[in-house]
Amino acid sequence: MGEVDVVEILREAGRRAEKLLADLLRHESEMESKAHTMERAEVEAGRRAMGNAVDAARRMLQSIERAIESEGERTR
């Protein structure tokens, strides 16, 4: 069996997290462009939910980046 490249796995996770964040930001923008057609309560709830999702994706990406740095330092 081959050796598992932890850093490469983390980099792939980082690429996926970046894509997720970009998709969420795009959806957030789309939602904002349609906000004028929605009820105020729907808009506020959507903004809260989308904001929470964007924040979580950013935290995930930061955690992955820290893990890559940490793994790189460990293997030196």
C-alpha positions as CSV (number, residue, x, y, z in Angstrom):
1,M,0.0,0.0,0.0
2,G,1.2,3.5,-0.8
3,E,1.8,6.2,1.8
4,V,-1.1,8.6,2.4
5,D,-0.2,12.2,1.4
6,V,-2.0,14.1,4.2
7,V,-1.0,17.5,2.8
8,E,-2.5,16.6,-0.7
9,I,-5.7,15.4,0.9
10,L,-5.9,18.7,2.9
11,R,-5.2,20.7,-0.3
12,E,-8.0,18.9,-2.1
13,A,-10.3,19.7,0.9
14,G,-9.2,23.3,0.6
15,R,-10.0,23.5,-3.1
16,R,-13.5,22.0,-2.3
17,A,-14.0,24.5,0.6
18,E,-13.0,27.4,-1.7
19,K,-15.6,26.2,-4.3
20,L,-18.2,25.9,-1.6
21,L,-17.5,29.4,-0.4
22,A,-17.6,30.8,-3.9
23,D,-20.9,29.0,-4.6
24,L,-22.4,30.4,-1.3
25,L,-21.3,33.9,-2.1
26,R,-22.8,33.6,-5.6
27,H,-26.1,32.4,-4.1
28,E,-26.0,35.1,-1.6
29,S,-25.7,37.7,-4.4
30,E,-28.5,36.1,-6.3
31,M,-30.7,36.1,-3.2
32,E,-30.0,39.8,-2.7
33,S,-30.9,40.6,-6.3
34,K,-34.3,39.0,-5.7
35,A,-34.8,40.4,-2.2
36,H,-37.2,43.1,-3.5
37,T,-39.6,40.4,-4.6
38,M,-39.7,38.7,-1.2
39,E,-41.4,39.3,2.1
40,R,-39.2,41.2,4.6
41,A,-39.2,38.3,7.0
42,E,-38.1,35.9,4.3
43,V,-35.3,38.2,3.3
44,E,-34.1,38.6,6.9
45,A,-34.2,34.9,7.5
46,G,-32.4,34.2,4.3
47,R,-29.7,36.7,5.1
48,R,-29.1,35.2,8.5
49,A,-29.0,31.7,7.1
50,M,-26.8,32.6,4.2
51,G,-24.5,34.6,6.5
52,N,-24.1,31.7,8.9
53,A,-23.3,29.4,6.0
54,V,-20.7,31.8,4.5
55,D,-19.1,32.3,7.9
56,A,-19.0,28.5,8.5
57,A,-17.4,28.0,5.1
58,R,-14.8,30.7,5.8
59,R,-14.0,29.1,9.2
60,M,-13.6,25.7,7.5
61,L,-11.3,27.0,4.9
62,Q,-9.2,28.7,7.6
63,S,-9.0,25.5,9.6
64,I,-7.9,23.6,6.5
65,E,-5.2,26.2,5.8
66,R,-4.0,26.0,9.4
67,A,-3.9,22.2,9.2
68,I,-1.8,22.3,6.0
69,E,0.6,24.7,7.6
70,S,0.8,22.5,10.7
71,E,1.3,19.3,8.7
72,G,4.0,20.9,6.7
73,E,5.9,22.0,9.8
74,R,5.5,18.5,11.3
75,T,7.0,16.8,8.3
76,R,10.0,19.0,8.1
